[in-house]
Amino acid sequence: MARTKSHTLAGVRILVGRARHQASALSSSLRSLGAEVIEIPFIEIREPRSFAPLDRALKNISRYDWLILTSVNGVEAVWERMKVLRLTKRQLAHLKIAAIGPARATVITYVNPAVAVLLGVLLLDEHFTVGMAVGFPLILLGSVLAARKRTARGSAQVTPVAEPAPS
């Protein structure tokens, strides 16, 4: 099948592994470019059985020094619970806030296509080529190197994304 500029992904099968509620925009864009999109959510984002541990932590936030957020979904969950508990951003002012993000984003950016190709081979009978065999170790090596943000002494470093407001 010939690919036109408006259908640059015609004939390409793409596995989208995002949570169901987060996959539709990406899938729609890929389909508009002519791709055959298969959605298989690798994770399910849902509310916990009980908010008690999170609520307890948020109500006692003055006892904490750091707030470390590991995903956009985690940020949204914390803000939603703060609203329910009628807590304000001011109550977080004393905290050092860190986001585990850029290195993780790099790893996910490179590993996701590798996982998608692997699943395509295993589940969809796609062909595994020599280029893929060479690419996998390079992707994994690059991901490991990208995720290794180190200080001068070689220990891992967490970078705060916001400092507490001056008192």
Backbone as numpy.savetxt, mean C-alpha at the origin, in Angstrom:
# Nx Ny Nz CAx CAy CAz Cx Cy Cz
-4.12 -9.02 -32.48 -4.96 -7.85 -32.48 -4.07 -6.61 -32.48
-4.30 -5.69 -33.40 -3.50 -4.48 -33.50 -3.89 -3.51 -32.40
-2.89 -2.86 -31.81 -3.15 -1.91 -30.73 -3.22 -0.51 -31.31
-4.26 0.22 -30.97 -4.37 1.62 -31.37 -3.95 2.47 -30.20
-3.74 3.77 -30.48 -3.30 4.66 -29.42 -4.30 4.68 -28.25
-5.60 4.65 -28.56 -6.61 4.70 -27.50 -6.77 3.35 -26.79
-6.28 2.28 -27.39 -6.36 0.95 -26.79 -4.98 0.32 -26.72
-4.06 1.03 -26.06 -2.66 0.57 -26.00 -2.49 -0.72 -25.23
-3.49 -1.11 -24.45 -3.39 -2.36 -23.70 -4.28 -3.46 -24.25
-4.75 -3.28 -25.48 -5.60 -4.29 -26.10 -4.86 -5.62 -26.16
-5.52 -6.68 -25.75 -4.92 -8.01 -25.77 -4.07 -8.32 -24.54
-3.97 -7.38 -23.60 -3.17 -7.59 -22.39 -4.11 -7.92 -21.24
-3.80 -8.98 -20.53 -4.59 -9.39 -19.37 -3.86 -8.91 -18.12
-4.58 -8.19 -17.25 -3.96 -7.60 -16.06 -4.73 -8.03 -14.82
-3.99 -8.47 -13.82 -4.55 -8.86 -12.54 -4.44 -7.67 -11.59
-5.57 -7.23 -11.05 -5.59 -6.13 -10.09 -5.87 -6.74 -8.72
-4.93 -6.60 -7.82 -5.02 -7.25 -6.51 -5.34 -6.32 -5.37
-6.04 -5.25 -5.63 -6.41 -4.31 -4.56 -7.69 -4.77 -3.87
-7.95 -4.21 -2.70 -9.21 -4.47 -2.00 -10.36 -4.07 -2.93
-11.48 -4.77 -2.85 -12.59 -4.56 -3.78 -12.98 -3.09 -3.94
-13.13 -2.38 -2.82 -13.58 -1.00 -2.90 -12.51 -0.05 -3.45
-11.28 -0.52 -3.58 -10.21 0.32 -4.10 -9.79 -0.06 -5.52
-10.35 -1.11 -6.06 -9.91 -1.61 -7.37 -10.63 -0.96 -8.54
-11.85 -0.49 -8.34 -12.69 -0.09 -9.47 -12.10 1.03 -10.32
-11.52 2.06 -9.73 -10.98 3.17 -10.52 -9.82 2.71 -11.39
-8.90 1.94 -10.80 -7.77 1.43 -11.57 -8.26 0.49 -12.66
-9.15 -0.42 -12.32 -9.66 -1.38 -13.29 -10.36 -0.67 -14.44
-11.15 0.32 -14.12 -11.87 1.08 -15.14 -10.90 1.77 -16.10
-9.86 2.38 -15.55 -8.86 3.04 -16.40 -8.15 2.04 -17.31
-7.80 0.89 -16.75 -7.13 -0.14 -17.56 -8.04 -0.66 -18.66
-9.32 -0.87 -18.32 -10.28 -1.33 -19.33 -10.44 -0.30 -20.44
-10.44 0.99 -20.08 -10.59 2.03 -21.10 -9.41 2.05 -22.07
-8.28 1.47 -21.64 -7.12 1.36 -22.51 -7.10 0.02 -23.25
-8.17 -0.76 -23.08 -8.29 -2.00 -23.83 -7.87 -3.25 -23.10
-7.45 -3.14 -21.86 -6.97 -4.32 -21.12 -8.13 -5.19 -20.68
-7.84 -6.47 -20.57 -8.76 -7.40 -19.94 -8.35 -7.44 -18.47
-9.22 -6.98 -17.59 -8.87 -6.84 -16.17 -9.55 -7.93 -15.36
-8.76 -8.56 -14.50 -9.26 -9.56 -13.58 -8.99 -9.03 -12.17
-10.04 -8.86 -11.39 -9.90 -8.36 -10.03 -9.90 -9.51 -9.05
-8.81 -9.63 -8.30 -8.71 -10.62 -7.23 -8.16 -9.88 -6.02
-9.04 -9.52 -5.07 -8.54 -8.79 -3.91 -7.65 -9.67 -3.05
-6.41 -9.21 -2.83 -5.46 -9.94 -1.99 -5.74 -9.70 -0.51
-6.39 -8.57 -0.22 -6.74 -8.26 1.16 -8.19 -7.81 1.21
-8.75 -7.90 2.39 -10.09 -7.39 2.62 -9.99 -6.39 3.76
-10.45 -5.19 3.51 -10.40 -4.15 4.53 -11.78 -4.10 5.17
-11.82 -4.35 6.47 -13.09 -4.35 7.17 -12.87 -3.88 8.60
-13.94 -3.56 9.26 -13.86 -3.12 10.64 -13.49 -4.30 11.53
-12.77 -4.01 12.62 -12.44 -5.09 13.56 -13.70 -5.54 14.31
-13.62 -6.70 14.94 -14.75 -7.19 15.74 -15.07 -6.21 16.87
-14.02 -5.59 17.39 -14.20 -4.64 18.49 -13.25 -3.47 18.29
-13.75 -2.28 18.52 -12.90 -1.08 18.47 -12.29 -0.78 19.84
-12.58 -1.60 20.84 -12.15 -1.33 22.22 -10.66 -1.04 22.35
-9.75 -1.87 21.78 -8.32 -1.57 21.94 -7.92 -0.22 21.30
-8.43 0.06 20.11 -8.13 1.33 19.45 -8.73 2.49 20.24
-9.97 2.35 20.67 -10.61 3.41 21.44 -9.85 3.69 22.73
-9.42 2.63 23.41 -8.64 2.77 24.65 -7.35 3.54 24.38
-6.66 3.16 23.31 -5.41 3.83 22.97 -5.64 5.30 22.63
-6.68 5.57 21.86 -6.96 6.96 21.48 -7.38 7.80 22.68
-8.15 7.23 23.58 -8.57 7.97 24.78 -7.39 8.26 25.70
-6.34 7.43 25.61 -5.14 7.62 26.43 -3.96 8.11 25.61
-4.23 8.81 24.53 -3.17 9.22 23.59 -2.12 10.09 24.26
-2.49 10.78 25.33 -1.51 11.64 26.03 -0.36 10.85 26.62
-0.52 9.55 26.80 0.54 8.69 27.36 1.54 8.20 26.31
1.24 8.48 25.04 2.08 7.98 23.96 3.03 9.07 23.47
4.15 8.64 22.91 5.13 9.56 22.33 5.07 9.59 20.81
4.70 8.46 20.22 4.69 8.33 18.76 3.35 7.81 18.28
2.99 8.22 17.06 1.89 7.62 16.32 2.49 7.21 14.99
2.54 5.93 14.73 3.14 5.41 13.49 2.02 4.82 12.64
1.87 5.35 11.45 0.82 4.93 10.54 1.44 4.17 9.38
0.87 3.02 9.06 1.49 2.15 8.05 0.73 2.07 6.74
-0.43 2.71 6.65 -1.17 2.67 5.40 -2.22 3.78 5.38
-2.67 4.10 4.20 -3.76 5.07 4.04 -5.01 4.56 4.75
-5.26 3.27 4.65 -6.43 2.69 5.31 -6.33 2.85 6.83
-5.14 2.70 7.38 -4.93 2.89 8.81 -5.18 4.33 9.22
-4.71 5.27 8.41 -4.94 6.68 8.69 -6.44 6.97 8.72
-7.15 6.48 7.71 -8.60 6.71 7.64 -9.30 6.10 8.85
-8.89 4.91 9.27 -9.53 4.26 10.42 -9.31 5.06 11.70
-8.09 5.55 11.90 -7.79 6.34 13.10 -8.61 7.62 13.10
-8.65 8.33 11.97 -9.41 9.59 11.93 -10.90 9.33 12.16
-11.44 8.26 11.60 -12.86 7.95 11.80 -13.15 7.67 13.27
-12.28 6.91 13.93 -12.50 6.62 15.35 -12.35 7.89 16.19
-11.44 8.76 15.82 -11.28 10.03 16.54 -12.57 10.84 16.45
-13.20 10.84 15.27 -14.48 11.56 15.12 -15.55 10.96 16.03
-15.65 9.62 16.02 -16.65 8.94 16.83 -16.44 9.26 18.31
-15.18 9.31 18.74 -14.86 9.57 20.14 -14.81 11.07 20.45
-15.05 11.90 19.46 -15.02 13.36 19.59 -13.66 13.87 20.06
-12.61 13.25 19.52 -11.24 13.69 19.79 -10.82 14.63 18.68
-9.92 15.55 18.98 -9.48 16.52 17.98 -8.00 16.33 17.65
-7.59 16.95 16.55 -6.18 16.89 16.15 -5.29 17.50 17.23
-5.82 18.45 17.95 -5.05 19.12 19.01 -4.54 18.11 20.04
-5.30 17.04 20.24 -4.90 16.03 21.21 -3.73 15.17 20.71
-3.36 15.36 19.45 -2.20 14.65 18.89 -0.97 15.54 18.82
-1.11 16.81 19.20 -0.05 17.79 19.00 1.28 17.42 19.66
1.24 16.71 20.75 2.46 16.34 21.47 3.20 15.16 20.82
2.53 14.46 19.92 3.10 13.24 19.34 4.11 13.53 18.23
5.05 12.62 18.11 5.85 12.55 16.90 5.06 11.60 16.01
4.84 12.00 14.77 4.04 11.18 13.86 4.93 10.70 12.73
4.87 9.41 12.47 5.68 8.83 11.40 4.77 8.03 10.48
5.14 8.04 9.23 4.43 7.22 8.25 5.44 6.28 7.62
5.13 5.01 7.65 5.98 4.04 6.99 5.44 4.00 5.57
6.14 4.63 4.65 5.54 4.77 3.35 6.45 4.67 2.16
7.38 5.61 1.96 8.10 5.64 0.70 8.82 4.35 0.34
9.53 3.75 1.29 10.23 2.50 0.96 9.22 1.39 0.70
8.18 1.35 1.52 7.16 0.34 1.33 6.47 0.53 -0.02
6.20 1.78 -0.38 5.57 2.05 -1.66 6.46 1.57 -2.81
7.76 1.78 -2.68 8.69 1.32 -3.71 8.64 -0.20 -3.83
8.67 -0.87 -2.70 8.63 -2.34 -2.72 7.34 -2.81 -3.36
6.22 -2.24 -2.94 4.92 -2.66 -3.48 4.86 -2.37 -4.98
5.39 -1.23 -5.39 5.37 -0.87 -6.80 6.07 -1.91 -7.66
7.17 -2.44 -7.18 7.93 -3.41 -7.97 7.52 -4.85 -7.74
7.11 -5.19 -6.53 6.75 -6.58 -6.24 5.36 -6.92 -6.77
4.41 -5.97 -6.73 3.06 -6.26 -7.22 3.04 -6.80 -8.65
3.75 -6.17 -9.60 3.74 -6.74 -10.96 4.35 -8.14 -11.00
5.38 -8.38 -10.18 5.99 -9.71 -10.16 4.99 -10.74 -9.66
4.25 -10.39 -8.61 3.23 -11.30 -8.09 2.13 -11.50 -9.14
1.74 -10.42 -9.80 0.70 -10.52 -10.83 1.14 -11.45 -11.97
2.38 -11.33 -12.40 2.89 -12.20 -13.46 2.90 -13.65 -12.98
3.39 -13.86 -11.76 3.44 -15.21 -11.21 2.04 -15.82 -11.12
1.07 -15.05 -10.63 -0.29 -15.55 -10.56 -0.87 -15.80 -11.96
-0.49 -14.95 -12.92 -0.93 -15.15 -14.29 -0.43 -16.47 -14.85
0.82 -16.80 -14.53 1.41 -18.06 -14.98 0.74 -19.24 -14.29
0.56 -19.12 -12.97 0.01 -20.24 -12.20 -1.49 -20.44 -12.39
-2.24 -19.34 -12.43 -3.70 -19.46 -12.46 -4.32 -19.31 -13.84
-3.65 -18.57 -14.72 -4.27 -18.24 -16.00 -3.54 -18.86 -17.20
-2.58 -19.72 -16.90 -1.81 -20.40 -17.95 -1.09 -19.45 -18.90
-0.63 -18.31 -18.37 0.19 -17.40 -19.17 1.56 -18.04 -19.37
2.26 -17.62 -20.41 3.59 -18.16 -20.68 4.63 -17.48 -19.80
5.57 -18.26 -19.26 6.69 -17.73 -18.47 7.90 -17.68 -19.39
8.44 -16.49 -19.57 9.53 -16.30 -20.54 10.88 -16.17 -19.84
11.94 -16.23 -20.63 13.30 -16.05 -20.12 13.44 -14.65 -19.52
12.83 -13.66 -20.15 12.89 -12.29 -19.63 12.29 -12.20 -18.23
11.19 -12.92 -18.02 10.59 -12.94 -16.68 11.52 -13.61 -15.68
12.14 -14.70 -16.09 13.05 -15.42 -15.20 14.23 -14.54 -14.79
14.71 -13.72 -15.70 15.81 -12.79 -15.40 15.29 -11.62 -14.57
14.08 -11.17 -14.87 13.51 -10.00 -14.21 13.16 -10.21 -12.75
12.67 -11.39 -12.40 12.25 -11.63 -11.01 13.36 -11.37 -10.00
14.55 -11.97 -10.15 15.60 -11.69 -9.16 15.99 -10.21 -9.13
15.98 -9.55 -10.29 16.30 -8.12 -10.31 15.25 -7.30 -9.56
13.99 -7.64 -9.75 12.92 -6.96 -9.04 13.06 -7.16 -7.53
13.28 -8.39 -7.12 13.41 -8.67 -5.70 14.63 -8.00 -5.09
15.75 -8.00 -5.79 16.96 -7.33 -5.30 16.71 -5.82 -5.19
16.12 -5.24 -6.20 15.82 -3.81 -6.16 14.87 -3.46 -5.02
13.90 -4.31 -4.77 12.96 -4.07 -3.69 13.65 -4.13 -2.33
14.52 -5.10 -2.15 15.26 -5.21 -0.90 16.14 -3.98 -0.70
16.84 -3.57 -1.74 17.70 -2.40 -1.62 16.90 -1.12 -1.36
15.75 -1.00 -2.01 14.92 0.19 -1.82 14.35 0.27 -0.41
14.08 -0.87 0.18 13.47 -0.89 1.51 14.49 -0.72 2.62
15.77 -0.72 2.30 16.82 -0.65 3.32 17.29 0.77 3.52
16.45 1.64 4.04 16.88 3.00 4.39 17.64 2.89 5.69
18.89 3.29 5.69 19.74 3.09 6.86 20.37 4.40 7.32
20.71 4.44 8.61 21.46 5.57 9.13 22.94 5.26 8.96
23.79 6.18 9.38 25.24 6.00 9.23 25.73 4.74 9.96
25.11 4.40 11.10 25.54 3.23 11.85 24.92 1.94 11.34
24.02 2.04 10.35 23.45 0.84 9.77 22.13 0.40 10.38
21.59 1.17 11.33 20.30 0.77 11.90 19.16 1.39 11.10
18.02 0.75 11.15 16.86 1.25 10.41 16.45 2.61 10.94
15.88 3.42 10.08 15.49 4.77 10.45 14.02 4.99 10.11
13.27 5.53 11.07 11.89 5.92 10.84 11.87 7.44 10.77
11.31 7.98 9.71 11.32 9.42 9.51 9.99 10.02 9.91
10.01 10.96 10.88 8.75 11.62 11.24 8.26 12.47 10.08
6.96 12.47 9.86 6.39 13.30 8.80 5.77 14.56 9.35
5.64 14.65 10.66 5.14 15.88 11.28 5.71 15.98 12.67
6.14 17.13 13.04 6.64 17.37 14.39 5.53 17.99 15.22
5.56 17.80 16.54 4.53 18.43 17.36 4.62 19.94 17.26
3.47 20.59 17.38 3.44 22.05 17.32 4.14 22.60 18.55
4.90 23.72 18.39 5.56 24.32 19.55 4.53 24.77 20.59
4.86 24.59 21.86 3.92 24.98 22.92 4.06 26.43 23.27
